[in-house]
């Protein structure tokens, strides 16, 4: 028993180490300022971010197939190496056109790791009969990741201030290379295909023999799979309210006269608060449904966005910005747990890739729109539009939960 417990702790710790390097990003809170000082406009930065997200779109499904077919570790290693090359690209180039290629590579690398880490964790836990520990371990890993990101962003500000921009991107590239090495030591359990009975008409033996693509198509043709699509869209609209704002918060605070180390400190504080949120996420998600968590989080974030659109001063803006960026931690944990509970192991990474595909499409479009609105109208009108989109996203989540509840009710009546 002691040996089994020791092995479990070792595997958990390796996953936590993976989370550290996946989230370590010294340039995250500064790259917009770096591009602006190179002469690239906010509108062009929006286009670059769209390139990043649309390259994610292009590789989301193929990366999921690769992870399910050849292993989640393989996909993760490729992702880390791609990020390493992206960091080198930031060191070598300074014009808009080369950055379009760099951002495409960056986005493709994100897609390679997208979902693979969570699928790897869930299946390893499932093999150990510990699937019920997933929300707890995921929330801890996300908390550790948030701390890693926060400290690395703070370090990025120090590196830029005391060394140079080159120091920031040298550290970034090296951290991703080390991350690829860490993945090698993580175990990967390949589970046999199992059915969640999402379509009782499908023969189990045939389901085992069919390809991953066919399994994925059959899943989303079934009611269980189709019910998840509105959830993906609804959550993507919620993410639209926070992810672009996270990036454009850099020039927002710069225009208010804040220095680069202080801006990096704000972003580090976001991750520190997010870490606390993630630590409580497992506890909260085990006691409240996705519907309650989604409704509460969306209502709060929408209200805060509307307040942030007003001229409330620098200190108040910082406080509200911190809250908007840290609250989604609980929603994210509940959302991903709901997906895992409704997807079979064989197509787990592919399903997460579909969810991330929807997210990438919505966010990719929003970056271009967000940047264009900022250039033309400024922050206040843009934030009002973003707040409206955030609230609309709640309808997608509600549709999935309502249809899912109706299906369960009908199955109980038939039984």
N, C-alpha and C positions, 0 to 999 in steps of 0.2 A: 504493500500500500504506500509506503514511504517513497519507493522508487517511482511509482506511478504519479504520485503527487509532485515529485521533483521534476519529472518529465513534463507534466502539464505546466508547471511554473516556468520551465525553460522555454517551452514553445510559446507561452504567453509573452514572456520577456523578449523573445526574438521578434514577435509581431509588434510589440511596443517600439523596439529598435527600428523596425521598418517604418513605423509611423513618424519617428523622429526625422529620418532622412527624406521621406516623401514630402514632409512639410517644411524642412529647412530651406529658407528662401531669403537670402540677405538683400536681394534686389526688389522684393515685392512692394515695399512701401516707398520706393524711390525711382522705379524705372520710368514713370511718366515724367518726373522732373529731369531725369537723364535725357530722355528723348526731346523734351522741350528745349533744353540747353543746347542740343545739337541742331536746333532749328526746325524740328518737326512740330506741326501745329496740333491742337487738340482734336480737330476734325480728322487729321491724318492718323493720329493715335487711335481714334475710334475705328478707323478703317483697319489698322493693324490688328486691333483686338478682334475685329470681325473675322479677319483672315485666320487668326488663332482659333477662334471657336468653330469656324466652318471647316478648318482642317480636322478639328475634333469630330465634326459631323461626318466627314468623309471616312474616317477610320474607326468610328465608334463600333459599328457592327462588325467589320472585319477583325478588329482587335478582340472583340468578345469571342468570335469564332476561334481565333488563334489561341486565346487563353483556355477555352473549353477543349480544344482539340490537342494542343501541344503542351498545355500546362500554364497555370497562372504565373509561376515564377519566370517562365520564358518571356511572357508579355511584360512583366514588371522590369526585368533586366533591360529589355529593348527600350522601354520608356525612360529609364534612368540614363542610358547611354545617349539617347536623343536629347535629353535636357542638358547633358554635359556638352554636347556639340553646340547647342543653342547658346550656352554661356560663352563658349569660345567665339561664336559669331558676334556677340555683343562687343567683344574685345577687338575684333578685326575690322568692323564696318561702322559707318556713321551716316549713311544716306538712306532715304526712304525705301528705295527699291530692294536693296539687300535685306533690309529689315522685314520686308514682306515674306521673304523666303525663311528668315530666321523665325518669325512668328508662326509660319505654317509648320515648321519643324517642331517648334515648341508645343503647338496645339496637338500635332500628331503624337508627340511623346506623352502628353497628358492622356490622350485617348488610349494609348497602350497600357497605361497603368489604371485607367478608369474602370472601377468595378472589380478588377482582378484581385486587389488586396482584400476587399470584403468577401469575395467569393472564396478566396483561399482560407480566410479565417473561418467562415461559416462551415465549410466542408470539413476542415480539420476538427472543429468542435463537434460536428455531427458524427464524425468517425469515433470520437471519444465519448459519445453519448452526453455531450455538454451543450447542445444547441440552445438550451434555455439560458446559458451564460452569455450568449451573443450580445444582447443590448448592454450588459455590464462591461464586457471586455471592449466592445466597440466604443462605448462612451469613455472608458479609461484611455484607450488608444487615441481617440480624438482629443481628449484633454492634453495628453502628452504631446500630440502633434501641434496643438494650439500653443502650448508653451514653447515648443521648438521653433515654431514660426515667429512667435512674439520676440523671443530672445535673438533669433537670427536677424529679424528686421531691425531690432535695436543695434545689433552688431553692425548691420549694413550702414546705418547712420554714422556710427563711430568710424568705420573703415573709410567712408567717403570723406568725413571731416578731417581725419588725421592722416590718411594716406592719399587715396585717389579713387576715381570711378573704376579704374582698372583693378584695384584691390577688391572691390565689391564683386566684380564678375569672375575674378580668379577664384575667390572663395566659393562662389556659387557653383562653378564648374567642378571644382574638386569635391564638394559635398555630394554632388550627384554621382560622381564616379565611385565614391565610397558607398553610397546607397546601393549601387549595383552589386557590389561585393557582399553587402549584408544579406541581400536576397538569397544568395547561394546557400547560406547556412540555415534557411527556414525550411522545415519539412513541408511536403505537399502530399496529401492523401487523395488519391483518385477514387471516388466512390462510384459504384455501379449505378446505372440509370434506375430511378424509381419513379413511380407515377403518383401524382397527387389527385388522380381521378378527376382531372378537369374536363375530360371527355370520356364518358363511360363506354362510348362506341369504339374507342381505340384499343386494339389488341396489345397487351403488354409486351409480348415477345416481339411484335413488329416494332413497337415504340423503341425497344432496346436496339434493334437493328438499323433503324432509320438514321439518317444524318442529322447533325446538329441543326442545320438550316431548316430541314423539314420539321424537326421537333419544335423549333422556335415559331415557324409559321403556323403549325397546328395549334400551338399554345395560344397565340394571339387571335386565332380564328375561334377558339373556344370562348365561352362566356367569361371564365375566370381571367383569361388573358385580356380580353376586350375591355373588361371592367377597369383594368389598370391604366389604360390610355388617358382617360380624363384626369387621373391622379398625376400622371407624368406632366401633363400640360399645366395643371393647376399649380403644382410645385415649381415648375419652371417660371411661371409668372410671378410667384413669390420671390424666387431667386433673382429675377429681373430687377426687383426693387432694392437689392442689396449688393450684388456683385459689381455692376457698373459703378455704383456709388462708391464702393470700396476703392476702386481705381481712381476715379475722378475726385475723391476726397483730397488727394495729394495737391493738385493745383488749387482746390478750394481753400485749404489752409495756408498754402503758400501766398495766395492773394491777400490773406488776412495778416500777412507779415511774419508768419512763423518761420523759423530757421529749420534747415534739414534735420539736424539731430532731434529737435522737438517734434517734428512731424513723424520721424521714425519712432519716437517714444510713444506717440499717440497710437500708432499701429501696433506697437508692442503691447500696449495696455489693452487693446482690443482682444488680442490673443490670450492675454492673462485672464481677462474676464470670461472669454469663451471657454478657456480651460475649466474654470469653475462651473460654468454652465454644463459642459460635457460631463463633469464628475457627477452632477445631479441628474443628468439626462436618463441614465439607466434606471434610477429610482423612480423618476417621474413617469417614464414610459411604461413601467411595470404597473402603474396605478391609474393612469389615465389613458383614454383611447386616442387614436390619431385624430379623430374628429374634434375632440376638446382641445388638444394641443394645437392643431392647425388653426382653429377658430380664434383661440386666445392670442397666439403669436401674431397672426395676420392683423387682428384688430389693433394690437399694440403698435406694431411696426408701421401700419398705415397712419395712425394718429401721430406718431413721432416724425414721419416724413413730412406731414403737413406742417407741423410745428417748425421743423428744420427749414422749411421754405420761407419762413418769416425772418425778419432781421432781428435776431435775438442775442447777438453778441458772440464773441469768440468762445468764452468759457462755456456758455450754455450750449453752443453748437457742438463743442467737443464732447460734452456730457451726453447729448442726444445721439451723436454719431457713434459713440461707444456702445450705447444700448442697442441701436439699430443693427450694428454689426455682430453683436454677441448673442442676441436672443435666438437667432435661427439654429443654434446648436441643438436645442432640445427638439425642435421641429424636424431637423435633419435625421436625428437618431430614430425617432418614431416612424418617419417616412420609410427609411431603409429597412427597418425591422418588419414593417407591414409587407414590403415587397418580398423579402426573404421568406416570410411565412406563407406566401402564395405562389412560390416558384419552386420547381424541382431542381435537384442538384445539377443534372446534366446540362441544363441551359442557364444556370444561374448567372454566370458572367455575361452571357449573351443578352439576357433580359436586363441586367443592369446597364449594359451598353445601349440598349434601346431607350431606357429611361434617360441616360446621359445624352443620347442622340437628340431627343426631344428638347432637353435642357440646353444643349449646345446651339440648336437652331434658334431657339427663342433668345438666348443671351447674345448669340452672334449678331442677330438683327438689332438687338437693343443697343449694342455698343455703338454702331454706326449712327443710329437714331439719337442716342444719348449725346454723343459728341457733336452731332449737327445741331441739336437743340441748344446745347451749351454755347456753341459759337454764335448762334443767332439770337437766343432769348435770355441766356444767363441761367443761373442755378434755380431761382425760385419757381418760374413756370415749369421747368423741367422736373423738379421734385414733385410738383402737384400731379403731373401726368403719371409719373412713376408710382405715386401713392394710389392712384385710381387703378392702375394695372395690378398692383399688389392685391387689392381688395377683390378684383374680378377673379383672381386665381383661386380664391376660396370656393368658387362654384364648381371647379373641376374636381377638387378633393371631395366636396359634398356629393357629387354625382357618383364617384367610385364607391364611396361608403354606403350611399343609399341603395345602389344597385346590388352591391355585395350583400347587404343586409336582407334585401328582398329575395335573393337567390338562396341564402341560408334558410330563410323562413319557408320557402317553397320546398326545399329538400326535406326539412323537418316534417312538413305536412304529408309529403309522399311517403316518408318513413313510417 
